[in-house]
Protein backbone atom coordinates (compact mmCIF):
# COMPACT_ATOMS: atom_id res chain seq x y z
CA UNK A 1 0.00 0.00 0.00
CA UNK A 2 1.33 3.41 -0.98
CA UNK A 3 0.49 6.31 1.31
CA UNK A 4 0.97 9.92 0.16
CA UNK A 5 0.26 12.82 2.51
CA UNK A 6 0.65 16.28 1.01
CA UNK A 7 -0.28 19.80 2.00
CA UNK A 8 -1.54 22.76 0.01
CA UNK A 9 -0.83 26.18 1.58
CA UNK A 10 0.51 24.46 4.70
CA UNK A 11 3.49 22.41 5.82
CA UNK A 12 2.74 18.85 6.88
CA UNK A 13 4.47 18.55 10.25
CA UNK A 14 5.65 15.19 11.64
CA UNK A 15 2.96 15.37 14.33
CA UNK A 16 0.25 15.89 11.71
CA UNK A 17 1.68 13.09 9.55
CA UNK A 18 1.70 10.71 12.53
CA UNK A 19 -1.88 11.65 13.40
CA UNK A 20 -3.13 10.96 9.86
CA UNK A 21 -1.28 7.63 9.69
CA UNK A 22 -2.69 6.51 13.03
CA UNK A 23 -6.21 7.40 11.93
CA UNK A 24 -5.84 5.66 8.55
CA UNK A 25 -4.76 2.51 10.34
CA UNK A 26 -8.44 1.90 11.07
CA UNK A 27 -9.16 1.58 7.35
CA UNK A 28 -6.44 -1.00 6.82
CA UNK A 29 -7.89 -3.09 9.67
CA UNK A 30 -11.24 -3.28 7.88
CA UNK A 31 -10.00 -3.95 4.36
CA UNK A 32 -6.52 -5.13 3.43
CA UNK A 33 -6.74 -4.89 -0.39
CA UNK A 34 -5.87 -1.20 -0.54
CA UNK A 35 -3.62 -0.23 -3.44
CA UNK A 36 -2.99 3.47 -2.87
CA UNK A 37 -4.06 6.20 -0.43
CA UNK A 38 -3.56 9.89 -1.19
CA UNK A 39 -4.38 12.49 1.45
CA UNK A 40 -4.42 16.21 0.66
CA UNK A 41 -4.57 18.70 3.53
CA UNK A 42 -5.49 22.26 2.55
CA UNK A 43 -5.92 25.63 4.20
CA UNK A 44 -8.28 27.69 2.08
CA UNK A 45 -7.69 31.42 1.78
CA UNK A 46 -11.17 32.69 2.43
CA UNK A 47 -12.79 35.11 4.83
CA UNK A 48 -15.10 32.47 6.25
CA UNK A 49 -13.28 30.99 9.28
CA UNK A 50 -15.64 28.12 10.13
CA UNK A 51 -14.73 25.70 7.37
CA UNK A 52 -11.32 26.88 6.32
CA UNK A 53 -9.37 23.65 6.89
CA UNK A 54 -10.05 20.92 4.34
CA UNK A 55 -8.93 17.30 4.16
CA UNK A 56 -9.38 15.13 1.07
CA UNK A 57 -8.64 11.45 0.61
CA UNK A 58 -8.55 9.33 -2.52
CA UNK A 59 -8.34 5.57 -1.91
CA UNK A 60 -7.69 3.10 -4.70
CA UNK A 61 -8.95 -0.37 -3.95
CA UNK A 62 -8.97 -3.31 -6.27
CA UNK A 63 -11.60 -2.45 -8.88
CA UNK A 64 -12.68 0.96 -7.62
CA UNK A 65 -11.65 4.45 -6.48
CA UNK A 66 -13.16 5.96 -3.33
CA UNK A 67 -13.09 9.69 -2.58
CA UNK A 68 -14.11 11.73 0.46
CA UNK A 69 -13.52 15.25 1.70
CA UNK A 70 -14.22 17.13 4.89
CA UNK A 71 -14.09 20.80 5.90
CA UNK A 72 -13.83 22.10 9.44
CA UNK A 73 -12.37 24.97 11.46
CA UNK A 74 -9.75 22.64 12.98
CA UNK A 75 -7.55 20.48 10.74
CA UNK A 76 -7.48 17.58 13.20
CA UNK A 77 -11.29 17.56 13.36
CA UNK A 78 -11.40 17.62 9.55
CA UNK A 79 -9.11 14.57 9.48
CA UNK A 80 -11.38 12.78 11.99
CA UNK A 81 -14.48 13.44 9.85
CA UNK A 82 -12.60 12.41 6.72
CA UNK A 83 -11.51 9.08 8.19
CA UNK A 84 -15.08 8.38 9.36
CA UNK A 85 -16.42 9.03 5.86
CA UNK A 86 -13.81 7.02 4.01
CA UNK A 87 -14.10 4.18 6.52
CA UNK A 88 -17.84 3.92 5.87
CA UNK A 89 -17.19 3.85 2.12
CA UNK A 90 -14.53 1.15 2.43
CA UNK A 91 -16.77 -1.03 4.62
CA UNK A 92 -19.67 -0.54 2.17
CA UNK A 93 -17.39 -1.52 -0.73
CA UNK A 94 -16.21 -4.62 1.14
CA UNK A 95 -19.80 -5.66 1.95
CA UNK A 96 -20.80 -5.15 -1.66
CA UNK A 97 -18.01 -7.45 -2.82
CA UNK A 98 -18.86 -10.10 -0.25
CA UNK A 99 -22.61 -9.98 -0.90
CA UNK A 100 -22.11 -10.23 -4.65
CA UNK A 101 -20.07 -13.39 -4.37
CA UNK A 102 -22.47 -14.90 -1.85
CA UNK A 103 -25.42 -14.42 -4.21
CA UNK A 104 -23.50 -15.98 -7.10
CA UNK A 105 -22.65 -19.09 -5.05
CA UNK A 106 -26.22 -19.44 -3.88
CA UNK A 107 -27.55 -19.31 -7.45
CA UNK A 108 -25.08 -21.95 -8.64
CA UNK A 109 -26.13 -24.55 -6.07
CA UNK A 110 -28.87 -26.87 -7.31
CA UNK A 111 -32.15 -26.80 -5.45
CA UNK A 112 -33.13 -30.07 -3.71
CA UNK A 113 -36.00 -31.95 -5.34
CA UNK A 114 -39.05 -32.12 -3.12
Beta strands, then each sheet from edge to edge (+ up, - down):
strand 1: 2-8
strand 2: 34-43
strand 3: 53-61
strand 4: 64-72
sheet 1: 1+ 2+ 3- 4+
end
